Amino acid sequence: MDKRSVKTQTKTEKALFELMQYDNFSDISITNIANQAGISRMAFYRNYSSKEDILNKFIQKEYDQFISDISHHNLDKLEQLLEVYFGYFRDNPQVLSAIVNAAIEGLALEKQSKYLNDFFRLKIRDEQPSQYEIAYYSGAIFSSLLYWRKTDYKRPAKKFADQLAKKIRKDLQEKNGETIV
């Protein structure tokens, strides 16, 4: 990819997320994004097929970075994953604000569930929740994140992470018939 495309993509992603701070995603047009980014519609379409494509590529890029961080730090415990997850949103509050203000929580939750499933499959092989359980846990994690946002991230990320991981682990142990200490 040439430097011009990278620059255009960066400007386009930034423009979309700036617009999402104030507008519902469905109300944002390609023209709005191009104007905000200072690019032509032609430049937009050279890099993206739709505004949804921007979101998907951005989320994939963030996920790849997240997986890299997990691998780099050898994170293999749910508590660690959740602490990094909550820490990311505490350190990048504009991302969660954009998700909420643009009313794309469903898309974010869907992607988060996939990532959580991948984490269990790749890192915690002895505790394999069903797809239903992944959806349930992911919803709890996302709801906690939204609550944490409403309280201005006052509670430490580690405390949230430990509490949620403990509840998930207890649930999985009970499901597997293990004694809970």
C-alpha angles and dihedrals in degrees: 000000000000125000092252092057092048090050091048092049092049092049091046094050091047091049093050093049091047090053091045090059088073110013136062110251092238090057094054115095131200087247090055091051094046092048093048090048093045093236134119123256086244091058089048093053092046087063106028138028095207143347088266087059089060091054094046093049092045093049091046091051091050091047091051089051090047092051089047090052091048091050094042092052093038092236109182103151126085091229090058093048092050093046091053090045094051091041091055092056093043089053093042104037092159090069094058091041089054091049092050098040092047090049095233097129090124092058092046092049091049091053092044091053090053091051092048090050091050091049093053092045095048104031111021102040096161093060109053113172120200119251088258090054092047089054090048095048092043090053091050091049093048093046089050089050091052091048090049089052091052089054092051093250091287096149116075115259090231092057092052091045095049094046094050094043090051092053093047093047091048090051092049092047092051090049091052092048094245123151112255117219 
